[in-house]
């Protein structure tokens, strides 16, 4: 064999991953002098290295750019594009996104700086090992899953706030799983949209809250008009504050004084900024909050506030006094706890605080009348 052919043969065999011992045995069969083997292999390896130094930098840069671009695309897709589509059930998508993103990021890291001369001399072309990926990617994949799932959830909540519609839903089922490592519960409800479309939707709740629900229960919800499956239950103060921009607090004496001078069309939104659930009942000519068991009636310069919380009889007189009102009624010696009828006045208003029985239930009543 000619020397050039021998060198080309060695190059092809080495590139194919063949063992040097097998190559030498073949050369011996072809009557190549074993004393020349070292020089022949050195020349072949030098040519292989020269070829790698000429081609690998570009190839490895392209591979790095491709895997990095795919990683960036997946990052944008799963953390920005898909969450903006108002998707509510995102567990499967979050798992797929986390695995794919970690996989492509692993390949991008493997090819990072693989175009350097030192890297090519020592390693040549990167050979990603899936077993190494599985060993290293477990924790990052779990972390990425929770990040993607949080993005889906927070974006869905944001869209719900911007596109919300009120509805009354009926609980039709649910399930709860309590384990040593995790707890999970969900409620299934049925409701009708403003367009008259009946929808069944599922909402996650805590296992503690799950115990408060029962089949047939009627609850207030909000749903996204862009995706009726995106709902939230108005069952606790944090949800209501977040969705309804309300303070979720009790009505204070100063609120009642402000309502006396408010226009009728301003009263409902004003009350709902204090606490959610106020609606005007034209039959009773009053504003009612069923959840808090409160009612307000207004007639010209007089406002009457009803509540089933009897502590108002004790707390309100003190609060009105702090606003500059003076007590003008005479104390009842038999009223040991100071919760009987009391009258307070300032230069503009007369306030009468007393107890009445409505539907066999005692109520605190606050009557404010302009002088």
N, C-alpha and C positions, 0 to 999 in steps of 0.2 A: 504493500500500500504506500502511496505517496504521502509525504509528511503532512501536506495540507489536508488531504482526505482523512488522515488519521486524526488530526486536530478537530476537524469538523465532526467526525464521528464521536469523539469524546465530548464535544460541546453538546451535541444532540442528546447523548446519553445522560449527561449531567443535568441538562434542562428537564429531562423526563424523570429525574429523580432516581436513576439507577445507581447502584452501589459501585464504588471505584474498584472493588475487588473483582466484580463481574466484568467490568470493562477491561481490566488488565488481563483477565483470563482469555477474553476474546482476542485481545491484541496478541497474546502469546500464540494463539492458534494461527493468527495471520503472520507469524514469524517476525513480529516487531521486537526489537532488542529491548529487554527489560531495563537495561541501563538507561534507556532514553525515556522511560515512563515519567520520571519526576519532571523533566523539562517539558515533555509533551502536556502533562496535566497542568503545569504552571502556565504555559502559553494559553491553553484552553480556558482556564479559569480567569486569566487576565482579559481575554477577549469577551468572556461572559460578563465580567464586571464592567468592561467598557460599554458593552451593549446596554446593560442595566443603567449605568450612569447617563447614557444618552436618552433612554426611553422612560425609565421609571419616574423621574421627577414630574414629567408632564402627566403620566398616567395616574400617579398617586395624588397629584394636586386635583385632577379631575374627579377622582373617587372621593376625596375629602370634600370637594365643593358639592358633589351630588348628595352625599349623605348629610352634609350640613344643611343644604337647601331643603331636603326632605324633612329634616328635624325642625327647621324654622317653620316650614309650611304646616306640619302637624301641630306645632306649638300654637300657631295662629288659629288653625282650624278648631282645635279642641278647647282652647281657652278664650277665644273671641268670637269666631264665626258661628259655630254650632250653639253656644250658649245664647247668642242673640236671636236664635230661632224660636225662643219661648218653649223649650223642651222641658218637661217636668220630670219624667221618669228617666234618669240619666245613668243608672248604675252600669248597664252594659256598655254604653258609650264611654263612660269614665274608665272602665277596665281596658277596653280596646285602645283608647287614647294613651293610657299610661304605659301599656306594654309596647305599643308601636313607637312612642316617643323615646322611651328608654332604649329600645332596640336600635333605632337609627342614630341616637346620640352615642351609643356604644361604638358603632361602626365609625362615626365621625371622629371620635377620640382615637380609635385605632389608627386611622389614616392621618391624624394630626402630625405635622412635621415629618411625615414619612418621605418627603421629597428631598430632605437634607442628605448630603453626601455621606456623612457618618452613618446615618440610618441605613442607607442603601448598601454600603459596604458591609455592615454587620448583619442586616436582616434581609434587605432586598425589598420584597413586596410583602406587606402585612398579610397575615393569615388569621382572621378573626376566629376565635375559638368559642363556640356556643356554650360549652360547659363553663368556661370562665364567665361568660355573660350571665348565665343562670346563677352563678355563685355571687357575682357582684351586684346584680340588678335587683335583687329581691327587695331590699329596703328602699332604694330610690323609686321603684315601681309603686310600692305601697304609698309612699309620700306623694308621688305624682298623681296617683288615683284620688287621694283626698283633696289635692289642689284643684284638679279638674272638676271633681264632683262639687266642690265648694263654688267654683265659677259658675257651673250650671245652676246651682241653687240660688246664688246671690243675684245672678242676672235674671232668672225667672222671677225672683221677688221684686227686683227693680222694675221689670216690665209690668208685673201685676200692679204695683203702685201707680204706674202711669196709665194703665188701661183698665183699671178696676171698675166693676159694676157690682152693685149690691144684690143679694139674693137670699132667700130663705131656703134652707136645705133640710132634708130628712135623713137621719142616720139609717142606713139599710144593712150595715154589717161592718166587719173589721176583724183584725187579728192581732195578737200580741205574742211575742216570743221573748222569754226571759232566760238567758243563759249565764254561765259563769264568766264569759268573756265579752258578751255584748247583749244589749237589749234592743228590741225592735217592736214597734207597734204602728198600725195604720188604721184609719177610719175610712169607710166607704160611704159616700153620701149621694143622694139624688136630689136634683133641683131643676128648675126651669129658668132658662135665660129670658131676657127681655123680649127676645124674638119668639118666645114660646117653644123653644127647642128643649126637650128633656135630656139632661146630661147626668151620667154617673161618673163620679170622680173620686180619686183616692188622695188622702193627705196623711203624711206622717205625723205622729204625735209621740210624746213620751209614754213609756209604759205606766208611769204614775198618772198622767192625764187620761190614759185609755180607760181607767176604771170609772171615770166620771160619765162615760157615754153609755147609751143603751139604744137598742133598736127601736125606731119610731120617734126618737128624740128630734125635736125641731131646733135648729141652730141658725144663727146669722153667719153668712159667709160673704166673701168677695171672690169674684172670678175675673179672669182676663177676657175682655171682649175679643181679643185676637186669638185666644186659645182657651176655650171653656174648661179644659182639663187642668189648667193652672189656677188653683184655688188656694184660699187660706181661710182657716176657721177663726172667727172673731170670738175667741174663748178666753183670752187672758189680756191683761192690760198692756203688756209689751207689744203683742200683735196689733192691738187696736191703736196704740200710740204711733207705731211705725206706719201703719197703713192709712190711718184716718187723720193724721196730724192733729191729734187731740191730746189734752193734758191728762185725761182719765183721773180726775179728782172730784171731790165733793164740791157742791155749790157753796160758796161763801156769801156772807151778808153783802159784801161789796158787789158781788155779781148780781144779786137781786136788786140793789139800788140802781145799778147801771141799766137793768132791763126795764125799769119803769119809764125811762126816757127814750128807750129804743123804739124804732119803728117796727111794726108787726112783721114785716118781711125780713128784718134783721135778727129776730129772736131765735129762729131755728138754727141758722148757722152759728150764732153766738153760743147757744147752748151746746151744740155739737163740738165746738172747740174746747169746751170744758170737759164734756164726757160724751162718748158716742151713744147713739140710740134714741135721741130726742126726735119725736115726730109730732106734727100738729094734728089734733083730732077735731075736725070741724063740728061733729055732733056735740061734743062736750065743750067746744070753744076753749080748748086747753092744749098745752104742750105736755106730752107724756113720755117718760122713759121707763119702759116696762122692766128693763134689766135692773135698774136701780130703785124701782118702785117710787118714783118721784113724779109730781105733777105740778104744773104752773098755770095759773089763770090770770088774765090781765083784763081789767075793765076800766077804761079811761085812766085815771090817776091812781088806781089801786091794783096791787099785785098780790096774789095769794100763792104760797108755796106749800105743797103737801109732801110729806115724806114719812115712810114707815119707821124711820130711825128716831126713836124717842130721845136720844141723847141731844138732839138739837134744842130741846127745851132747856137743857142745862148749859150747853156750850154757846148757843147763839147770843143770849143776853150779854155774856162777857165780851164776845166779839163786837157786838154793836156798841158797847161802852167804849171799846178801844177806838171806834170810829167817831167818837164824840157824842154819842147818844147818852141821855140821862134817864134813869128809871123814874117813872112817875106813878106807877101803881104801888099799892100798899101790900106789903108782904102778908101772906097768910100764915098765921102761927102754926097751923097744922101741916104746912108744906115743909117738912123737915129736910127734904133733899133739894129744895129750890127749883123744882121742875114744873110748878103750877103756872097759871096764866100770869104773864108779865107784860107791862106796857112801857115802851121806851120812846123818847122823843128827842129831836133836835129842831133846829129852826125851820126845816123843810118837810120832815116826815114824822109820822106816828107809826110805831111798830108794835104789833100785838102778837105775842108768842104764846100758844096754848096747845092743848091736846084735844083731839076729837076722835070719835070712833067711826070708821068708814068700813062697811062690809065686815063688821065684827072684828076689825083690826084697829088698834090704837095708832094714831098718826100724830106727828108733830105738824103744827100749822103755823106759818109765819105770814102775817098780813101786814103789808106796807102800804100806807096811804099818804098821798101828798096833802099838805095843809092848804 
